[in-house]
Amino acid sequence: MADRFRLTRILRLRTQLRERAQEEMAATRTALAGVRDAIVRSRTRQVENRRAEAVVAAVGMTGADLARFRAWDVGERRREERLVAEAARLAHELVRLRDVLVARRREERQLEVLRARARERAEAAEERAAAVALDDLARRRQAERR
């Protein structure tokens, strides 16, 4: 009985660990989607800046205006590079978390199989005990009739 209780506690712990791994994976997936959206926005802002620079250049621009446009573009490219690096880091983290999740699920499944086998053994033992009791009862009745 104590073994089954311990197995149940361990299985519950494994289930909680798997659920935590799923939550971490979902949070990382959400963060990665946010970073990817930020990359798209950054690239869009860069394109808009270049268009605005072209419009101002067509009308006539000063060196200071050109320097401002270019400085902003450099800053935005650096921001995009940081975001791309963060996206790569999050993608690697997502792969690692998926491996952890698969391992946790495998461990949980092994314990579920052990629990099912223990339950089957307990049921078989109860059936044997019931059969022995019925056989014993039948022998007693037969002995009483004699």
C-alpha positions as CSV (number, residue, x, y, z in Angstrom):
1,M,0.0,0.0,0.0
2,A,2.8,2.4,0.9
3,D,4.5,1.7,-2.5
4,R,1.4,2.6,-4.4
5,F,1.1,5.8,-2.4
6,R,4.7,6.7,-3.1
7,L,4.2,5.9,-6.8
8,T,1.1,8.2,-6.8
9,R,3.1,11.0,-5.2
10,I,5.9,10.6,-7.7
11,L,3.5,10.6,-10.6
12,R,1.8,13.7,-9.3
13,L,5.2,15.4,-9.0
14,R,6.2,14.3,-12.6
15,T,2.8,15.6,-13.9
16,Q,3.5,19.0,-12.2
17,L,7.0,19.1,-13.7
18,R,5.6,18.4,-17.1
19,E,2.9,21.1,-16.7
20,R,5.6,23.6,-15.6
21,A,7.7,22.7,-18.7
22,Q,4.6,23.2,-20.9
23,E,4.0,26.6,-19.3
24,E,7.7,27.6,-19.8
25,M,7.5,26.5,-23.4
26,A,4.3,28.5,-24.0
27,A,5.8,31.6,-22.4
28,T,9.0,31.3,-24.5
29,R,6.9,30.7,-27.6
30,T,4.9,33.9,-26.8
31,A,8.1,35.9,-26.2
32,L,9.5,34.6,-29.5
33,A,6.4,35.7,-31.3
34,G,6.7,39.2,-29.7
35,V,10.3,39.5,-30.7
36,R,9.5,38.4,-34.3
37,D,6.7,41.0,-34.4
38,A,9.2,43.7,-33.1
39,I,11.6,42.7,-35.9
40,V,8.9,43.2,-38.5
41,R,8.0,46.6,-37.0
42,S,11.7,47.6,-37.0
43,R,12.1,46.6,-40.6
44,T,9.0,48.5,-41.5
45,R,10.3,51.6,-39.7
46,Q,13.6,51.4,-41.6
47,V,11.7,51.2,-45.0
48,E,9.6,54.2,-44.0
49,N,12.7,56.1,-42.9
50,R,14.3,55.5,-46.3
51,R,11.2,56.6,-48.1
52,A,11.0,59.8,-46.0
53,E,14.7,60.4,-46.7
54,A,14.1,60.0,-50.5
55,V,11.2,62.4,-50.4
56,V,13.2,65.0,-48.5
57,A,16.2,64.4,-50.8
58,A,14.0,65.1,-53.8
59,V,12.9,68.4,-52.4
60,G,16.4,69.3,-51.2
61,M,18.0,68.3,-47.9
62,T,20.9,69.6,-45.8
63,G,23.8,67.6,-44.6
64,A,22.4,67.7,-41.1
65,D,19.1,66.2,-42.3
66,L,20.9,63.5,-44.1
67,A,23.0,62.8,-41.0
68,R,19.9,62.6,-38.9
69,F,18.2,60.2,-41.3
70,R,21.3,58.0,-41.4
71,A,21.9,58.1,-37.7
72,W,18.3,57.0,-37.0
73,D,18.7,54.2,-39.6
74,V,21.9,53.0,-38.0
75,G,20.2,53.0,-34.6
76,E,17.2,51.1,-35.9
77,R,19.5,48.5,-37.7
78,R,21.3,47.9,-34.4
79,R,18.0,47.5,-32.6
80,E,17.0,45.0,-35.3
81,E,20.3,43.1,-34.9
82,R,19.7,42.8,-31.1
83,L,16.1,41.6,-31.8
84,V,17.4,39.0,-34.3
85,A,20.0,37.8,-31.7
86,E,17.2,37.6,-29.1
87,A,15.0,35.7,-31.5
88,A,17.8,33.2,-32.1
89,R,18.4,32.8,-28.4
90,L,14.6,32.2,-27.8
91,A,14.5,29.7,-30.6
92,H,17.3,27.7,-29.1
93,E,15.7,28.0,-25.7
94,L,12.4,26.7,-27.2
95,V,14.2,23.7,-28.7
96,R,15.8,23.0,-25.2
97,L,12.4,23.4,-23.5
98,R,10.8,21.0,-26.0
99,D,13.5,18.4,-25.2
100,V,12.8,18.9,-21.5
101,L,9.1,18.5,-22.1
102,V,9.5,15.3,-24.1
103,A,11.7,13.9,-21.4
104,R,9.2,14.9,-18.7
105,R,6.3,13.3,-20.6
106,R,8.3,10.1,-21.1
107,E,9.0,9.9,-17.4
108,E,5.4,10.6,-16.6
109,R,4.3,7.9,-19.1
110,Q,6.6,5.4,-17.6
111,L,5.1,6.0,-14.1
112,E,1.6,5.8,-15.6
113,V,2.5,2.4,-17.1
114,L,3.9,1.2,-13.7
115,R,0.7,2.5,-12.0
116,A,-1.5,0.5,-14.4
117,R,0.6,-2.6,-13.9
118,A,0.4,-2.3,-10.1
119,R,-3.3,-1.8,-10.4
120,E,-3.6,-4.9,-12.5
121,R,-1.5,-6.9,-10.1
122,A,-3.6,-5.7,-7.1
123,E,-6.8,-6.6,-9.0
124,A,-5.4,-10.1,-9.9
125,A,-4.4,-10.6,-6.2
126,E,-7.9,-9.7,-5.1
127,E,-9.5,-12.0,-7.6
128,R,-7.2,-14.9,-6.5
129,A,-8.0,-14.1,-2.9
130,A,-11.8,-14.1,-3.7
131,A,-11.4,-17.4,-5.6
132,V,-9.5,-19.0,-2.7
133,A,-12.2,-17.8,-0.3
134,L,-15.0,-19.2,-2.5
135,D,-13.1,-22.5,-2.8
136,D,-12.6,-22.7,0.9
137,L,-16.3,-21.9,1.5
138,A,-17.3,-24.6,-1.0
139,R,-15.0,-27.2,0.7
140,R,-16.5,-26.3,4.1
141,R,-20.0,-26.8,2.8
142,Q,-19.1,-30.1,1.2
143,A,-17.4,-31.2,4.5
144,E,-20.5,-30.2,6.5
145,R,-22.8,-32.3,4.2
146,R,-20.8,-35.5,5.0
